[in-house]
Amino acid sequence: MNRRAFLKAIGTGSAGVFAALSHAQQARYDILIKNGEIRDPGRALRNRSDVAILDGKIAAIETSIPADRALDVIDAKGLYVTPGLIDLHTHCFWGGSGIGIETDPIAARSGATTWVDAGSFGYDQVDGFRRLTVVRSQARIFGYIYLYPSSRNPDIDPVKYVRGVMRQTGEAAQANRDIILGIKFQAGSNMNGKYSLEFLKIARELCDRFKLPLMTHISFAPPETPEVMELMRPGDVVTHCYNGHSLGIVDQEGKIKPGVQEARARGVLFDVGHGLGSFNFPAARKAMQAGFLPDTISTDIYTLNLNGPVYDLPTTMSKLLHLGMSFDEVLKRTTTNPAKVINRIQGLGSIEVGAPADLALLAIEDGEFQLIDSQKNTVTAKQRIASRLTICRGKRLLAPP
């Protein structure tokens, strides 16, 4: 019996109230999802089962669980019950940065239960990030600290300044390991001008000293792609891997640039990070035709692309589905793989008894859907992925009225 049924029972008088209370006392689970198809690519799990939730965790996965054993019963017939989606590259420091968005309203309509802020804040804002975003969100929030604060003093030599805050940045990351995953840096002449490569070397030194992973944005050369790849280590993430810019992973002939395959072979991960300017259909096709699929699929969502071309994580997933990846391949890169990068919560990104009850109810819709990349290239997709319901920490995540 869900809340609506309970309130209806109350309206029937004392007998209805007694029956409702009796049911609540007998119910074993908070939420029961029935009739859905479980899809957990990390466990190669594909079957029709019911999923029961109790106290924020998955309590049972069985072929058929009686509906009267739960307070809230959800009929997922025709839907895929998947691990909650994980967006590895977002900007969600809401109230603390000019581009940060509020997570929960978007999470409620997209199935994205875990968000990673990719460098919206420096070492001096970690406490604000925790207080304003992490604590106030039902969605799970993690982050990368940017290499240096946005308030960098223009009167100090840039390299000297960035090197001068290395210790504070590394110590802030170490002191907040429960929510901080590593360091973020934007490599590209459009981001840091002539200092870009020098800053990247400082980022490398910092991460080596404090044993932290590095997430590196790539956009416009210089530096050149091989120079960036040379500085990446196992567990690091290269984001914007399907951009169409000069600091990308494919050349004009569609060949993977030098250093890229070698970086992947030693454990460097490649992330989509769609964004306002960093996902390009032609570049993505070339890379995929060369056999180079992304390790993770993320949105790089922020205020300027929330209303297009990004919208949400299912829209980005739909673009990769259109380019030829299977639903399970796309799902693995938005659940299993980013969960391994986060590596903070046992069972995150999976559907198994004892795992966090973070779930998405997804549908694959058939039709004709216009999908747009960052350069306004448009394709007509025959299918798209859509979210029907988000459950996070064992509770429905509902969009505001």
C-alpha positions in Angstrom: 0.0 0.0 0.0 1.4 3.3 -1.0 0.8 6.7 0.5 -2.1 7.5 -1.8 -3.8 4.2 -0.8 -3.1 4.9 2.8 -4.8 8.3 2.7 -7.7 6.8 0.8 -8.1 4.2 3.5 -8.1 6.9 6.2 -11.0 8.5 4.3 -13.1 5.4 4.8 -13.3 5.8 8.5 -11.9 3.9 11.5 -12.1 0.5 9.8 -10.0 1.9 6.9 -7.5 3.4 9.3 -7.2 0.1 11.2 -6.6 -1.8 7.9 -4.0 0.7 6.7 -2.1 0.6 10.0 -2.3 -3.2 10.1 -0.8 -3.3 6.6 1.9 -0.9 7.5 2.8 -3.0 10.5 3.0 -6.2 8.4 4.9 -4.7 5.4 8.5 -5.7 5.2 9.7 -3.3 2.6 9.5 0.5 2.0 9.3 0.2 -1.8 8.7 -2.7 -4.1 9.4 -2.5 -7.9 7.4 -5.1 -9.8 7.3 -6.4 -13.3 10.4 -4.6 -14.6 13.4 -6.0 -16.5 16.6 -5.6 -14.5 19.6 -4.5 -16.5 22.9 -4.4 -14.6 25.7 -4.6 -17.2 28.4 -4.8 -14.5 27.0 -8.1 -13.2 25.7 -9.2 -16.7 22.2 -9.3 -15.1 19.3 -9.3 -17.5 16.1 -10.8 -16.2 12.6 -10.0 -15.1 12.5 -9.7 -11.3 11.0 -7.7 -8.5 13.2 -5.5 -6.4 12.5 -4.7 -2.8 13.9 -1.7 -0.9 14.3 -1.3 2.8 16.1 1.4 4.8 17.9 2.8 1.8 19.3 -0.5 0.5 18.2 -3.2 -1.9 16.7 -5.8 0.4 15.6 -8.5 -2.0 15.7 -9.5 -5.7 13.2 -12.3 -6.5 11.1 -13.5 -9.4 7.9 -12.5 -7.6 7.5 -10.6 -4.3 3.9 -10.2 -3.0 2.7 -6.6 -3.4 1.2 -6.6 0.2 4.7 -6.8 1.6 5.6 -3.2 0.7 4.3 0.2 1.7 4.9 1.6 -1.8 4.5 -0.6 -4.9 5.7 0.6 -8.3 4.6 -1.2 -11.5 7.6 -1.1 -13.8 6.0 -3.2 -16.6 7.7 -2.4 -19.9 10.6 -0.6 -18.2 14.2 -1.3 -17.5 15.2 -1.2 -13.9 18.8 -0.1 -13.9 21.4 1.1 -11.4 21.0 4.8 -10.8 22.8 6.7 -13.5 26.2 8.3 -12.6 27.3 11.5 -14.3 31.0 11.7 -14.0 31.4 15.3 -15.4 28.9 18.0 -14.3 29.0 21.4 -12.7 26.6 21.3 -9.8 28.2 23.6 -7.2 24.8 25.4 -7.0 25.1 28.8 -5.3 28.8 28.6 -5.2 29.7 29.1 -8.9 28.2 31.1 -11.8 27.5 28.0 -13.8 26.4 25.4 -11.2 22.9 23.9 -11.4 20.8 22.4 -8.7 21.0 18.6 -8.9 17.8 17.2 -7.5 15.3 18.6 -10.0 17.3 17.3 -13.0 18.1 14.0 -11.2 14.4 13.5 -10.6 13.6 13.5 -14.3 16.8 11.9 -15.6 17.6 8.9 -13.4 21.0 10.4 -12.5 21.4 9.6 -8.8 25.1 10.4 -8.6 26.8 13.5 -9.8 30.5 14.5 -9.9 31.3 18.2 -10.1 34.3 18.5 -12.4 36.3 21.4 -11.0 33.8 24.2 -10.3 35.7 25.1 -7.2 39.2 25.6 -5.9 40.8 24.4 -2.6 39.4 27.4 -0.8 35.8 26.5 -1.6 35.6 22.8 -0.7 33.8 23.6 2.6 31.2 25.6 0.7 30.8 22.8 -1.9 30.1 20.4 1.0 27.7 22.7 2.8 25.8 24.2 -0.2 25.7 21.1 -2.5 26.7 17.8 -1.0 24.7 18.1 2.2 21.6 19.7 0.7 21.1 17.2 -2.1 19.3 13.9 -2.1 21.4 12.9 -5.1 24.9 11.7 -4.2 27.5 14.4 -4.9 31.3 14.1 -5.4 33.8 16.5 -6.9 37.2 17.2 -8.3 39.0 20.3 -7.0 40.3 22.7 -9.7 44.1 23.1 -9.9 43.9 26.7 -8.6 41.1 29.0 -7.4 39.2 31.2 -9.8 40.2 34.2 -7.8 43.9 33.9 -8.9 45.8 37.1 -8.2 46.6 38.6 -11.7 49.5 40.5 -10.2 51.5 37.4 -9.4 53.3 35.4 -12.1 50.8 32.7 -13.2 53.1 29.8 -12.9 54.5 30.9 -9.6 51.0 31.4 -8.3 49.7 28.0 -9.4 52.8 26.3 -8.0 52.4 28.3 -4.8 48.9 26.8 -4.1 49.9 23.2 -4.8 50.2 22.3 -1.1 46.8 23.8 -0.1 45.1 22.1 -3.0 46.5 18.7 -2.3 45.8 19.0 1.4 42.2 20.0 0.8 41.7 17.0 -1.4 43.3 14.6 1.2 41.2 16.1 4.0 38.0 15.6 2.1 38.5 12.2 0.5 34.9 11.2 1.3 33.7 13.6 -1.4 36.8 14.7 -3.4 38.0 12.3 -6.1 41.0 14.2 -7.3 42.2 17.3 -9.3 40.7 18.8 -12.4 42.6 20.9 -15.0 41.6 22.4 -18.4 44.4 21.8 -20.9 44.0 24.0 -24.0 45.2 27.3 -25.4 41.7 28.7 -25.1 41.6 28.0 -21.4 45.1 28.8 -20.1 46.9 30.3 -23.0 50.7 29.8 -23.2 50.7 28.5 -19.7 48.6 25.4 -20.4 51.3 22.8 -20.6 53.2 24.2 -17.7 50.1 24.2 -15.6 49.4 20.6 -16.6 52.9 19.6 -15.5 52.2 21.2 -12.1 48.9 19.3 -11.9 50.9 16.1 -12.6 53.4 16.9 -9.9 50.6 17.7 -7.4 48.7 14.5 -8.1 51.9 12.4 -7.9 52.9 14.0 -4.6 49.5 13.6 -2.9 48.5 10.3 -4.7 45.5 11.8 -6.4 43.8 11.0 -9.8 43.7 13.8 -12.4 40.9 14.7 -14.7 42.1 16.6 -17.7 39.8 18.6 -20.1 41.1 18.7 -23.7 40.1 21.4 -26.2 42.4 23.5 -28.4 46.1 23.0 -29.1 48.7 23.8 -27.9 49.6 21.7 -26.1 49.4 18.9 -28.6 47.6 15.6 -27.9 50.7 13.5 -27.4 52.1 16.0 -24.9 48.9 15.7 -22.8 48.7 11.9 -23.1 52.3 11.6 -21.9 51.4 13.2 -18.6 48.4 10.9 -17.9 48.6 8.0 -15.4 46.5 5.0 -14.6 43.2 6.0 -13.1 43.3 9.5 -14.6 40.4 10.7 -16.8 40.7 12.5 -20.1 37.3 14.3 -20.6 35.8 15.7 -23.8 37.3 12.8 -25.8 34.8 13.2 -28.6 35.4 16.9 -29.2 36.0 18.1 -32.7 38.8 20.5 -31.8 42.6 20.5 -32.4 43.4 19.0 -29.0 41.3 15.8 -29.6 41.9 12.1 -30.0 41.3 11.7 -33.7 43.0 13.4 -36.7 41.2 14.7 -39.9 41.7 11.3 -41.5 39.9 9.5 -38.6 43.0 8.0 -37.2 43.6 7.9 -33.4 46.3 10.4 -32.6 49.7 9.3 -31.2 49.8 8.6 -27.5 46.1 8.0 -27.1 46.1 4.2 -27.4 49.2 4.0 -25.3 47.5 6.0 -22.6 44.5 3.8 -22.6 46.7 0.7 -22.5 48.3 1.9 -19.2 44.9 2.6 -17.6 43.9 6.1 -18.5 40.2 6.5 -18.9 38.4 8.5 -21.6 35.2 10.3 -20.8 32.6 12.0 -23.2 31.9 15.2 -21.2 29.4 16.6 -23.8 29.2 20.2 -22.7 28.4 23.3 -24.8 31.3 22.8 -27.2 32.9 19.4 -26.6 30.7 16.7 -28.3 30.9 16.4 -32.0 29.1 13.8 -34.1 31.7 13.5 -36.8 34.6 13.2 -34.3 32.7 10.6 -32.3 31.9 8.6 -35.5 35.6 8.6 -36.5 36.8 7.5 -33.1 34.2 4.8 -32.9 34.9 3.5 -36.4 38.5 3.3 -35.3 37.3 1.1 -32.4 37.8 3.7 -29.7 34.7 3.7 -27.5 34.5 5.9 -24.4 35.1 4.5 -20.9 32.4 6.8 -19.4 29.6 8.9 -20.8 28.9 12.2 -19.0 27.1 15.5 -19.8 29.3 18.4 -18.6 26.0 19.9 -17.7 25.8 23.5 -16.5 23.5 26.5 -16.7 24.5 27.4 -20.3 23.7 24.0 -21.8 20.9 22.8 -19.5 18.3 23.8 -22.1 20.3 22.5 -25.0 22.1 20.8 -26.4 22.8 18.7 -23.3 19.5 18.7 -21.4 20.3 15.6 -19.3 22.2 12.3 -19.1 19.6 10.2 -21.0 19.9 12.6 -23.9 23.6 12.2 -24.1 23.2 8.4 -23.8 20.8 8.5 -26.7 23.4 10.1 -28.9 25.8 7.3 -28.2 23.0 4.8 -28.8 22.3 6.4 -32.2 26.0 6.2 -33.1 25.9 2.4 -32.7 26.6 1.5 -29.1 24.1 -1.0 -27.6 21.9 -0.1 -24.6 24.0 -2.3 -22.3 27.3 -0.7 -23.6 25.8 2.8 -22.9 24.5 1.7 -19.6 27.8 0.3 -18.5 29.5 3.6 -19.1 26.9 5.5 -17.0 26.8 3.0 -14.1 29.5 0.4 -13.6 32.5 2.3 -15.0 32.0 5.7 -13.3 31.2 3.9 -10.1 34.7 2.4 -10.3 36.2 5.8 -10.8 34.3 7.2 -7.7 35.2 4.1 -5.6 33.7 5.5 -2.4 30.5 3.4 -1.8 30.3 -0.4 -1.8 27.8 -1.5 -4.4 27.3 1.9 -6.1 26.4 1.4 -9.7 25.0 -2.1 -9.3 21.8 -3.9 -8.5 22.4 -6.5 -5.8 21.2 -7.2 -2.3 22.8 -4.9 0.2 23.7 -2.3 -2.5 22.5 1.3 -2.2 18.9 1.6 -3.4 19.8 4.0 -6.2 17.8 3.0 -9.2 16.5 4.4 -12.5 13.4 3.2 -14.3 14.3 3.7 -18.0 12.4 3.3 -21.3 13.7 3.0 -24.9 11.2 5.0 -27.0 10.8 4.4 -30.7 10.1 7.3 -33.1 12.0 10.1 -34.8 14.0 12.3 -32.4 16.2 15.2 -33.3 19.6 15.1 -31.5 22.0 18.0 -31.7 25.7 18.1 -30.9 27.8 21.0 -29.6 28.4 22.4 -33.1 24.6 22.2 -34.0 25.1 19.2 -36.2 21.7 17.4 -36.1 20.8 13.8 -36.5 17.4 12.0 -36.5 17.5 9.1 -34.1 15.0 6.2 -34.3 15.3 5.6 -30.6 16.0 7.5 -27.4 16.5 6.7 -23.8 14.0 8.3 -21.4 13.7 8.2 -17.6 10.4 7.4 -16.0 11.4 7.4 -12.3 14.4 8.0 -10.1 15.0 6.4 -6.7 17.9 7.6 -4.6 18.9 6.5 -1.2 15.8 4.3 -1.1 13.3 7.1 -1.8 11.5 8.4 -4.8 13.3 11.6 -6.1 10.4 13.8 -7.2 10.7 16.9 -9.4 9.3 20.1 -7.7 5.7 21.0 -8.7 
